[in-house]
Amino acid sequence: MFVQRNDVRSIKTYFQDRLKEQFSTSEIKLIVRECVCRRLGLSFSDYLLADNHLLSESDLLYFRSIVKRLSAHEPFQYILGETLFAGIELVVAPGVLIPRPETEELVEWISQEFREKKNLSIMDVCTGSGCIAFALEQLLADSHITSMEVSTEAISIFNQNKALLRSSVHLLQCDVLDKKYWELIPNDSQDIVVSNPPYVLEKEQGDMNQNVLAYEPHIALFVSSEDPVLFYREIIRNAVSKLKRGGKIYFELNPLYATEVIYLMKDADLVNITLRKDLQDKDRMLMGQKP
Ligand SMILES: C[S@@+](CC[C@H](N)C(=O)[O-])C[C@H]1O[C@@H](n2cnc3c(N)ncnc32)[C@H](O)[C@@H]1O
């Protein structure tokens, strides 16, 4: 046996010993608690008293496989198959980007600005798991949301989330860089266009963590270093005519290219352009309004 005893206490020690090079002690405590509670169906308070709880052979193999996957730098969210985003549980799997806290900040910004409004029309461009669309659907009552996404893997996960959340978000499977799909959206119809497009430069790969690089989809992360603002330019070019007067376009962005995207918004005659920092103090979110 790879643990001294077949009980929860030994599993805690096993996780700590095997993962201490990769995670802090407090991170390991959270990880092991999550795994044990899910596997054994315990509440967090039951868990506090579960040290002597005996484990079956299959439980032990399950915990060992989790440690193995974490040691291989697989993101914990993929191992669990889900994550929490803006208070909602979403399915995630390797075909889709794991939603990030910065994106929750973008959702919060939008929901604060529009919470008094009803019957909003919203587009979430490059939707991935659908995290932005589904969170806005819950936060902004009666809104009509269209999500755009090209990746078949991402769309399959989006559809699982849509079913689990009983959502009415409409999906347009399309390449957002292709103008013909935008022509399906009526002009002057949208209150909000929001996008978190791929924005990591291919040349930034060297600075990235192994767990992101090896497991998360490159189509969701990277844009060519030759044209870092490609998605922003095309989305602005196509989306502005879709906005109502007074409608707003929001982006999450690479702090290195905030200035370029501001210029793109100015060239498109957007007004009230506002740049916001994320909690890491990085220029991360941008809003422009159609006059
Ligand atoms: C940075 S991820 C964002 C996903 C999700 N909105 C989020 O915030 O977690 C970018 C998404 O854009 C999609 N994507 C990449 N190129 C695209 C294209 N040309 N047309 C439509 N979607 C695209 C990727 O598959 C990925 O799901």
The ligand as a MOL file (V3000), in Angstrom:
LIG
                    3D

  0  0  0     0  0            999 V3000
M  V30 BEGIN CTAB
M  V30 COUNTS 27 29 0 0 0
M  V30 BEGIN ATOM
M  V30 1 C -9.6900 33.4440 -24.1160 0
M  V30 2 S -10.8930 32.2070 -24.5250 0 CHG=1
M  V30 3 C -12.2820 32.8620 -23.6820 0
M  V30 4 C -13.3040 31.8670 -23.3240 0
M  V30 5 C -14.3720 32.3960 -22.3550 0
M  V30 6 N -15.1110 33.4950 -22.9340 0
M  V30 7 C -13.7260 32.8260 -21.0580 0
M  V30 8 O -13.7160 34.0520 -20.7890 0
M  V30 9 O -13.2340 31.9790 -20.3100 0 CHG=-1
M  V30 10 C -11.1740 32.5790 -26.2250 0
M  V30 11 C -12.1950 31.7110 -26.9440 0
M  V30 12 O -12.2430 32.1300 -28.3140 0
M  V30 13 C -12.4240 31.0050 -29.1520 0
M  V30 14 N -11.9430 31.3730 -30.4910 0
M  V30 15 C -10.6730 31.4290 -30.9350 0
M  V30 16 N -10.6430 31.8190 -32.2150 0
M  V30 17 C -11.9330 32.0460 -32.5890 0
M  V30 18 C -12.5600 32.4620 -33.7890 0
M  V30 19 N -11.8320 32.7720 -34.8700 0
M  V30 20 N -13.9060 32.5630 -33.8260 0
M  V30 21 C -14.6580 32.2540 -32.7270 0
M  V30 22 N -14.1170 31.8470 -31.5480 0
M  V30 23 C -12.7730 31.7490 -31.4860 0
M  V30 24 C -11.6230 29.9150 -28.4770 0
M  V30 25 O -12.0280 28.6320 -28.8730 0
M  V30 26 C -11.9140 30.2180 -26.9930 0
M  V30 27 O -13.0220 29.5030 -26.5490 0
M  V30 END ATOM
M  V30 BEGIN BOND
M  V30 1 1 1 2
M  V30 2 1 2 3
M  V30 3 1 2 10
M  V30 4 1 3 4
M  V30 5 1 4 5
M  V30 6 1 5 6
M  V30 7 1 5 7
M  V30 8 2 7 8
M  V30 9 1 7 9
M  V30 10 1 10 11
M  V30 11 1 11 12
M  V30 12 1 11 26
M  V30 13 1 12 13
M  V30 14 1 13 14
M  V30 15 1 13 24
M  V30 16 1 14 15
M  V30 17 1 14 23
M  V30 18 2 15 16
M  V30 19 1 16 17
M  V30 20 1 17 18
M  V30 21 2 17 23
M  V30 22 1 18 19
M  V30 23 2 18 20
M  V30 24 1 20 21
M  V30 25 2 21 22
M  V30 26 1 22 23
M  V30 27 1 24 25
M  V30 28 1 24 26
M  V30 29 1 26 27
M  V30 END BOND
M  V30 END CTAB
M  END
